[in-house]
Amino acid sequence: MIRVLLPQQLRRLAGITGEVAVEVAAPVTLAAVWDALEAAYPVLGGTFRDRASGKRRAFVRFYACETDLSHEPPETLLPAAVAEGAEPLLVVGAMAGG
């Protein structure tokens, strides 16, 4: 099981509290986690990536084991600690403006 910490607005949208756990078959990639989250919580479809292009949304960031994976390709393998469920994948809503 892959542990995922979603930002409050996405937890509220999906009607969940706390950490989410989803089953992801190997290889455990960013895209595979997005697929699993969207399958388990269809309302999240399109929140991580554009439905048409598949590109990551600009104001959503992904962190694993203190590493920013936000600009990595969707096929990027997640660290072993995340794939094994020891560490969560963090989804963070980015901020902009000034």
C-alpha positions as CSV (number, residue, x, y, z in Angstrom):
1,M,0.0,0.0,0.0
2,I,1.2,3.5,-0.9
3,R,0.6,6.1,1.8
4,V,-0.4,9.5,0.4
5,L,-0.9,12.8,2.3
6,L,-3.3,15.1,0.4
7,P,-3.8,18.8,1.0
8,Q,-6.9,19.8,3.0
9,Q,-8.8,21.0,-0.1
10,L,-8.4,17.6,-1.9
11,R,-9.3,15.7,1.2
12,R,-12.4,17.8,1.6
13,L,-13.3,17.3,-2.1
14,A,-12.9,13.5,-1.8
15,G,-14.7,13.3,1.5
16,I,-11.8,11.8,3.4
17,T,-9.8,12.6,6.5
18,G,-6.2,11.9,7.3
19,E,-3.8,9.9,5.2
20,V,-4.9,7.8,2.2
21,A,-3.6,4.4,1.3
22,V,-3.9,3.0,-2.2
23,E,-2.8,-0.2,-3.8
24,V,-0.2,0.3,-6.6
25,A,1.3,-2.5,-8.6
26,A,5.0,-2.3,-9.4
27,P,6.6,-0.3,-10.8
28,V,5.5,2.4,-8.3
29,T,5.7,5.7,-10.3
30,L,4.1,9.1,-9.9
31,A,1.6,8.2,-12.7
32,A,0.7,4.9,-11.1
33,V,-0.1,6.6,-7.8
34,W,-2.2,9.3,-9.7
35,D,-4.0,6.4,-11.5
36,A,-4.7,4.6,-8.2
37,L,-5.9,7.8,-6.4
38,E,-8.2,8.7,-9.3
39,A,-9.6,5.1,-9.4
40,A,-10.3,5.1,-5.7
41,Y,-11.6,8.7,-5.6
42,P,-13.0,9.6,-9.0
43,V,-13.8,13.1,-7.8
44,L,-10.0,13.7,-7.8
45,G,-9.8,13.1,-11.5
46,G,-8.1,16.0,-13.2
47,T,-6.8,17.5,-9.9
48,F,-3.2,16.2,-10.2
49,R,-2.9,16.3,-14.0
50,D,-4.8,17.7,-17.0
51,R,-7.2,15.1,-18.2
52,A,-6.5,15.8,-21.9
53,S,-2.7,16.2,-21.9
54,G,-1.8,14.2,-18.8
55,K,0.6,17.0,-17.8
56,R,1.0,17.8,-14.1
57,R,-1.1,20.7,-12.8
58,A,1.2,23.7,-12.2
59,F,0.1,24.4,-8.7
60,V,0.4,20.8,-7.3
61,R,3.7,19.6,-5.9
62,F,4.8,16.1,-5.0
63,Y,7.4,15.2,-2.4
64,A,8.9,11.9,-1.3
65,C,11.6,11.3,1.3
66,E,12.3,15.1,1.5
67,T,12.8,15.2,-2.3
68,D,10.8,17.4,-4.6
69,L,9.5,15.2,-7.5
70,S,7.2,17.9,-8.9
71,H,9.2,18.4,-12.1
72,E,10.1,14.8,-12.6
73,P,8.4,12.8,-15.5
74,P,5.3,10.9,-14.5
75,E,7.2,7.6,-15.1
76,T,9.6,8.5,-12.3
77,L,10.0,5.6,-9.8
78,L,9.2,6.6,-6.3
79,P,11.8,5.9,-3.6
80,A,11.8,2.4,-2.1
81,A,10.6,3.8,1.3
82,V,7.5,5.2,-0.4
83,A,6.9,2.0,-2.5
84,E,7.2,-0.1,0.7
85,G,4.8,2.1,2.6
86,A,7.4,3.2,5.2
87,E,7.2,6.9,4.0
88,P,4.2,8.8,2.5
89,L,4.0,10.6,-0.8
90,L,3.2,14.2,0.0
91,V,0.9,16.2,-2.3
92,V,1.1,19.9,-1.6
93,G,-0.8,22.7,-3.1
94,A,1.7,25.3,-4.3
95,M,1.2,29.0,-3.6
96,A,1.8,31.9,-6.0
97,G,1.4,35.6,-5.9
98,G,3.1,38.4,-4.1
